[in-house]
Amino acid sequence: MMRHGAIVVFAAGFGSLFATYWDDAWHTDIGRDDAFIAPHLLLYGAVALAGLVVAAWGLVAMWRARSVFALLRNSALTTAAAGGAVTLAAGVADAWWHAEFGRDAVLWSPPHMLAVFGSTALIVGVLGESRLRTVGGALVLGSALISVLEFETGVPQFSETLYLPVLLLSALFATAVIRRLVPGRHPVARVVGVYLVARVLITVVLMVLGRSTPDLPLAIVGLAAADLPWRRSVTAYAAGAAGVSVTAVLSSALGLTSVPVSGLLPTAAAVAVLFLLSLARLPRMAAAALVLGAITLAPLQGADRAEAHDPGQGEPVAKVTLTGTSDGRGTLTLAADLPGDCSACAIVARRAGSTLTGTVTVSGTRATGTVRVPPGGIWFAYLQTRTAETWLPLDSGSAGTVTRVRELYLPAGRAEGAGLPPLEVAAGILLYAAGFAVLALAIRQVRRPATV
């Protein structure tokens, strides 16, 4: 790939990264909206621009080789093209998913993660043919860490015990790419530095726009421990995982991140033990299996069943003006004038798989609900009628009042406590399978990098 092509792809990639955080803040602050909001347009435009560059790269390569089959032997181009195609297909899949199962705000829904997998593979492919490898490595890291965006923005939809293992698996994947494709001394530390600068800039721009801002990814600083002169590569990865775990626990204990220490300790303890085991002269595959096994299984011990709080937004019923109040000590109040009979109105607060109910008082058509939650963190407060609901995000640890115009809508998807529809299960499996397949291409590219 020509150098200017890589510059365009990486610029589009950072634009896409910013658009993703902007989109998340938009949905938290303003609510779910149509496909043509500003963050979506920036995201779609950035992906399309990167796709055009990769398409041009393929056409030039085919013209030079005078053979389509020659393109298949270029692992970097194959990975980038597949990643771009999957990312664009994820947009179509997302539109179908929302039409079939309702508008959701869950990052881990299959179409959203398909886009994360595809964009990560696209950048890995371009990185294999670029000279701007530190910058590209930072983009790979940023794309992989989108998987924990909801935890860093204070609106986790699943159990917070899952944050650290997902962070570690994503970071270790990026580390493998960086160590293989980014030349020079201390490649992981250099990439982490560029990524942190990018995240600071994203935060500053979101503040200027008046949107919610994510935590700074302080935990990722510990990943630089992988650059130390370890005797074996498996120890380097275990050291990076241990470094991330330690910095995650410290930053949480100091109140610098949204995830509580209690959600980090099971995985952090397991990773610390396995880092020590990795120093022993165990066979490489056995040591790697121990490290990955601990990262994956430790948080499942004693954890509650993880479940997203958002079943999906279906047909809108009416516009309502919601007034939400937090006393900063865990008492949340949500009030609105609701159409129809409010005798069966309820208030529910949801966060990270926890659901708490409160009491509702009704005066005419005005319903006022109050619910007690643990102080600290953003909770989604839902005011529900017999058939419809509406919601506001409220920070239980910060006193204040917010007023927003939101949709009262019919919930889509399954009823609370019910199983997933078979079609949703099947479609989800297929989309995740496609995502893992394109990641397999990226891994192949890492194992056999193209020369520049």
Number of C-alpha atoms within 10 A of each C-alpha: 21 12 11 11 18 24 18 14 25 24 18 21 26 23 18 24 23 21 21 19 23 26 20 25 22 20 15 20 16 15 17 18 11 7 11 10 12 13 21 17 14 21 21 18 15 23 23 18 16 27 23 16 20 27 17 14 20 20 14 13 18 15 11 10 12 11 11 13 10 12 17 12 10 16 21 29 26 23 29 32 25 21 32 29 21 25 29 18 15 24 16 12 20 19 14 13 20 17 12 14 19 19 23 20 21 20 19 17 16 25 26 20 21 29 26 24 27 31 32 29 33 34 27 33 30 28 33 29 20 24 18 16 21 25 23 30 29 25 28 29 26 25 25 23 22 21 21 19 21 23 24 19 22 22 26 27 24 22 20 23 26 24 22 28 25 17 24 26 18 20 23 21 17 25 27 17 24 25 18 16 26 25 12 10 9 16 22 28 20 19 25 25 17 17 25 18 12 18 20 15 13 21 21 13 15 19 12 8 10 12 19 18 19 24 17 17 20 16 21 26 20 20 26 23 21 26 19 14 11 14 9 12 16 22 25 23 26 29 27 27 32 27 23 26 27 22 18 27 22 16 19 20 14 9 12 14 23 21 26 18 20 12 19 22 19 22 25 26 17 21 29 20 14 25 24 13 16 25 17 11 9 11 10 14 10 11 21 19 12 19 24 18 14 21 26 18 14 20 24 15 10 9 14 14 10 16 15 19 23 19 19 18 23 20 14 15 13 13 15 16 16 22 17 24 22 23 16 16 16 21 20 27 23 26 21 20 18 24 14 10 12 20 15 11 21 21 26 21 25 22 25 23 17 18 14 13 17 16 14 21 15 17 10 12 14 13 22 22 24 24 19 18 22 11 18 16 21 23 29 24 27 19 27 24 22 13 11 21 21 27 22 26 22 28 27 24 19 17 15 13 15 13 14 15 15 18 22 25 21 20 22 20 22 13 10 9 7 8 10 12 11 9 11 15 12 11 15 17 13 13 21 18 14 17 24 16 16 28 23 14 22 30 19 14 26 22 14 14 21 17 9 10
